Every structure is written in structure tokens, then in C-alpha cells.
Amino acid sequence: MEKLKNLEDKIAAAIERVKTLKEGKAVMERRITELEGLLNEKSQEIEQLRSEKNTVKTQIEGLLKEIETLELE
């Protein structure tokens, strides 16, 4: 009888451990989803900033060319 009780306790402990691990997995999966969303947002921000940088660069280059033209006159 003692062996059966021991086995029963071990099975109950294993079941609790599995439940705990499943809960932990669910938490981690939600966190991964959150972080992926944040990464996507940051990637979009970076792309927007690159685009703005290129626009500003083009404008500055145009202004410099105008200044060079004025200096040559």
C-alpha cells in the first residue's frame, strides 16, 4: 500500500509540474508576441527615419548646389 501511495504522490507532483510548465509556456508565448509587435513597430520607425533622412539629405544637396551656383556667378 505504501508503494501505491508513493506512486500516487509522484504522479500528482508530476501533474502539478506539467501544469506549472504549461502556464509558464503560455506566459512566455504572450511575451514573445508582445516583443515581436514591439520589434515590428521599431523596425517601421527606423524605416521611416531612414526615409526622412534621405529626404533631408536630398534637400541639403540641392541647397548646396544652389549655393555653389551663386558662388560661381
N, C-alpha and C positions, 0 to 999 in steps of 0.2 A: 504494500500500500504506500509506503514511504517513497518508493521509486516512482510510482504513478503521480504522487503529489509533486515530486521534484520535477518530473517531466511537464506536468501541468503548469508549474510556476515558470519554467523555462520558455514554454510556448507563449504564455501570457506576456512575459518580458519581451520576447521576440516580436509579438504583435504590436506592443506599445512602441518598440523601437522602429518598426516599419511605419507606423502612423506618424511618429515624430519626423522620420526621414522624408515621408511624403509631404508633410506640412512645410518642412524646410525647402524641399524642392519647389513647391508652389511659390513660396516667398522669393526664392532665387529667380524663378522664371518671370515673375512680375517685375522684379528689379532689372532683369536683363531687358525686358520690354521697355521699361522706363528709360534705361540708359541708351537703348537703340534709338528711341524717339529723340532724346536729347542730342545724341550724336548726329542724327539727321538734321535737326534744327541748326546745329553749329556748322555743319557742312554747307547748308544753304546760306547761312550768314557769311561764311568765308567766301563762297562763290559770289555773293552779292558785293562784298567788299572788293574782291578782285575786279569785278566788272566796273565798279565805281573808280577804282584806282586806274584802270585802263582809260576810262573816260577822262579823268583829270589829267592823266599823262598826255593824252592826245590834245587836250585843250592847251596845256602848257607848251607843248611842242609847237602848236600853231601860233601861240603868242610870241614865242621866241623867234619864230620865223618872221613874224611881223616886225619885231624889234630889229632883227638883222636887216630887214628891208629898209627900215627907217634910217639905220646907221649908214647904209650904203648910199643913201641919197644925199 
